[in-house]
Amino acid sequence: MSQGTGKIDIITAESNNILFNLATEEYIFEHIEIENPLLFLWRNNPTIIMGKHQNPWKECRVQLLEENNVMLARRKTGGGCVYQDLGNSVFSFINPVKENIDFKTMNNEVLLGALEKGFGVKGEASGRNDLTVDGRKVSGSAYKLKLGRKDGSGRRSLHHGTMLLDLELGALGKYLSPNKKKLESKGVDSVISRVLNLKELV
């Protein structure tokens, strides 16, 4: 089936292990021949996931993570550290790139449409990577492009992110280091944003 048919493929993970889920996402993105836009939906047990350039010793309270059995993982896209648990839904849009389409905007419209049509919640895109409701962040995401083969085939984009449903918000301050000037490194600092669980609204 060719792009533009209106058909999509949806995969839902049964695992709540961040390492398995990241590996599944990467395998699909790197090795599976996809014809239709694909949506991979997954959730994780308590986890801190870092961007590809971050220093865990600067961003996280690593010893506390170990004590509380919170996983620590690194994704291959940029951006800041985020905390995830089962109250947080993760989405991965993998789109075959066969024409000049702004997939990030298109995917955001899918998410915002789902919030409004399914739950009566009006949100908007904010900045480069966030979705907000009433000025508070409910979703953050990251994006990358696979160039494919020399003949132009195999090109695809990955747009993955989180949707805050009923996240343990106290864990953000508990496991992420609040003192951003105590160490110097080349790591990208996490951005601490005001966030909103959708459960507060619906």
C-alpha positions in Angstrom: 0.0 0.0 0.0 1.4 3.4 -0.9 1.6 6.5 1.2 -1.5 8.6 0.9 -4.0 5.7 1.0 -5.2 6.9 4.4 -4.2 3.6 6.0 -2.0 3.4 9.1 -0.4 0.6 11.1 -0.7 0.6 14.9 1.4 -1.5 17.3 0.8 -1.6 21.0 3.5 -2.9 23.3 2.8 -5.5 25.9 6.1 -4.8 27.7 6.6 -2.1 30.2 10.4 -2.4 30.1 12.0 0.8 28.7 15.0 -1.1 27.3 12.8 -3.6 25.4 10.5 -0.8 24.2 13.3 1.4 23.0 14.9 -1.6 21.2 11.6 -2.4 19.5 11.2 1.2 18.4 14.8 1.3 17.0 14.4 -2.0 15.2 11.2 -0.9 13.5 12.8 2.4 12.6 16.1 1.0 11.3 15.2 -2.4 9.8 11.5 -2.9 9.0 10.3 -1.9 5.5 7.2 0.2 6.2 4.7 1.3 3.6 2.1 3.0 5.7 2.5 5.6 8.5 3.1 3.5 11.7 2.1 4.4 15.3 3.8 2.5 18.1 2.1 3.0 21.6 3.9 2.0 24.8 4.2 2.6 28.5 7.1 2.1 30.9 7.6 1.2 34.5 9.4 4.0 36.5 12.2 5.2 34.3 14.4 8.2 33.7 15.2 8.5 30.0 18.0 10.8 28.8 18.6 12.6 25.6 21.5 11.4 23.5 23.9 14.1 24.7 23.2 14.2 28.4 25.4 13.4 31.3 23.5 11.2 33.8 25.7 12.3 36.7 24.8 15.9 36.1 21.1 15.4 35.3 20.0 12.6 37.7 20.4 11.4 41.3 21.8 8.1 40.1 22.2 6.5 43.5 18.6 7.2 44.4 17.5 5.6 41.1 19.4 2.5 42.0 17.9 2.4 45.5 14.3 2.7 44.2 14.7 0.4 41.2 14.1 3.2 38.7 15.5 2.3 35.3 17.9 4.7 33.6 18.0 4.7 29.8 19.2 6.8 26.9 17.3 7.5 23.7 18.9 8.3 20.4 17.1 11.6 20.0 18.0 14.9 21.6 16.2 16.9 24.3 16.2 16.7 28.1 15.7 14.1 30.8 12.2 12.9 31.4 10.6 10.7 34.0 8.2 8.1 32.9 5.9 5.7 34.7 2.7 3.8 33.9 0.7 7.1 34.2 2.6 8.3 31.1 1.7 7.1 27.6 4.5 7.1 25.0 3.9 7.4 21.2 6.2 6.8 18.3 5.2 8.0 14.9 7.3 6.4 12.1 6.5 7.8 8.7 7.9 6.7 5.4 9.2 9.8 3.6 8.2 9.8 0.0 7.3 13.4 -0.5 7.8 16.7 1.2 5.5 16.6 4.2 5.8 18.3 7.6 5.3 15.1 9.6 5.9 16.7 13.0 3.0 19.1 12.5 0.8 16.4 11.0 1.5 14.1 14.0 0.8 16.9 16.5 -2.5 17.5 14.7 -3.4 13.8 15.3 -2.6 14.2 19.0 -4.4 17.5 19.5 -7.4 16.1 17.5 -7.5 13.1 19.8 -7.5 15.3 22.9 -10.2 17.5 21.6 -12.5 14.9 20.0 -12.0 12.2 22.5 -11.9 14.2 25.8 -13.0 17.8 25.0 -9.5 19.1 25.9 -8.3 22.0 23.8 -4.5 22.0 23.4 -1.9 23.7 21.2 1.6 23.2 19.9 4.2 25.3 21.8 7.8 25.9 20.9 9.6 23.2 19.0 8.5 20.1 20.8 5.7 20.6 23.3 2.0 20.4 23.5 0.3 22.5 26.1 -3.2 22.9 27.7 -3.9 26.3 29.3 -0.1 27.1 29.1 0.9 23.9 30.9 2.9 21.1 29.2 1.1 17.8 28.7 3.4 16.4 26.0 7.0 16.6 25.0 8.6 15.0 22.0 11.8 14.6 19.9 12.3 14.0 16.2 14.9 12.5 13.8 15.2 11.6 10.1 16.7 8.5 8.5 18.1 9.4 5.1 17.7 5.9 3.6 19.5 4.5 0.6 21.2 6.2 -2.3 18.2 5.6 -4.6 16.0 7.6 -2.1 14.2 4.5 -0.8 14.0 3.7 2.9 13.7 7.4 4.0 11.6 7.8 7.1 11.1 10.0 10.1 10.7 9.2 13.8 8.6 11.5 16.0 8.3 10.1 19.6 7.1 11.6 22.8 5.0 11.4 25.9 1.5 12.2 26.9 1.0 12.9 30.6 -2.1 11.1 31.9 -1.5 10.5 35.6 2.3 10.7 36.1 3.8 10.9 39.6 4.8 14.5 39.2 6.7 14.5 42.5 9.2 12.1 40.9 10.5 14.9 38.6 12.1 16.7 41.5 12.9 13.5 43.4 15.1 11.9 40.7 16.3 14.8 38.6 19.0 17.1 39.9 17.7 20.6 40.7 21.1 22.3 40.8 22.0 22.9 37.2 25.2 24.8 37.9 27.0 22.4 40.3 28.8 20.6 37.5 30.1 21.6 34.1 29.9 19.2 31.1 29.0 19.1 27.5 25.7 17.5 28.3 22.4 19.3 27.4 20.6 20.6 30.4 17.1 19.4 31.0 14.4 22.0 30.8 12.1 21.9 33.9 8.7 23.0 32.7 5.3 23.5 34.3 3.5 20.3 33.6 -0.2 19.1 33.8 -1.6 15.6 34.1 -4.7 15.3 31.9 -6.4 13.5 34.8 -6.7 16.9 36.4 -9.0 17.9 33.6 -10.8 14.7 32.6 
